[in-house]
Amino acid sequence: MDCVEVEIEGITSMLHHRFPIEDYGINKSKAKKKVYVPEEEAEKAVYRAKDGTLYQPSEHILGALIKAATNFIFEGKKSFKDVIKA
């Protein structure tokens, strides 16, 4: 199996996990006892390599390409989704 190293550079920061705004800091509801610290919650959701660098799993990139390919038409009504999957 061939191994290919690719670097993707975006125009905005990469968001691994979206946090509900009401969970930041101290909760106003008395029913919830847990206090969420944004930095700790973000660290739980991030993908890190053994050397500590951030990475995005290849399955996520392939899924994003397949999802984006559904918007592009290829030969009549067929989309590029099947081309990317192949």
N, C-alpha and C positions, 0 to 999 in steps of 0.2 A: 504494500500500500504506500502510495506517495504521500509525503507530508509537505504542505504548502503553508508558508507563513505570510499572512496578509495583514496590513495595517489600514484600518478605515478611519478617516478623519472627518468628523462632522462639523457642522457650523454652529451647533449649540452643545451644551453639556448633555451627557448621556444620563438618562433617568432610569435607574434600575427598578425603583419601587415608588409608587405614588402613595403618599400619606394623607389620610383625611385631615383636614385643617383642625377639626375639633379635638384631635388627639395630641396636638402640640402642647407641651408644657403641662401645667396643672389643669386637671379636668374640673369643669364647673359642676358636673353632676355628682351627687353624693353617692349614687349607686355604684359608680366606677371607683375602685380603690387604687388602681394602677396609674402611675404617672409615667407618661411616655417622654423619653428624652430623644429628640430627633436624631442626634449624632449616633446614639447607640442603636436605634431602630434602623438607620441607614446602613450601619456596619453589618447588621444581621442579614440584610437583603442583597448586599453587594457580592459580586463574584471576584475572588482574589486568587491569583496563582501562588505557587509555593514561595516565590521570591517576593510576594507582597504587591505585585502590580495588579491593576484591575484588568479584567478581560470580559468579553461577551461570549457565551457558548456558541459554537458553530451551528447548533440546531436552531438557535434563536435567529441567527442571520439568514439561514436557509428559509425559515418560516416567514421572515419579513420579505424576502425576495419573492416567495410564492404568493403571499398576500398582495404585494404591489403588482405582480404580473397579471392579476385578474382584471386590472383596469386597462390593459393594453390588448387590442384586438389583433389577431393573427389569422389570416385566411378566413374571411367571412365572419362568422359569429364566434369562432374559436379564439380563446385568449392565449397569452404566452404562459399561463399557469402550467400547462402540460409540458411545455418546452423546458421550463425551469426544473420541474420535477424529474424529468428524464435524465 
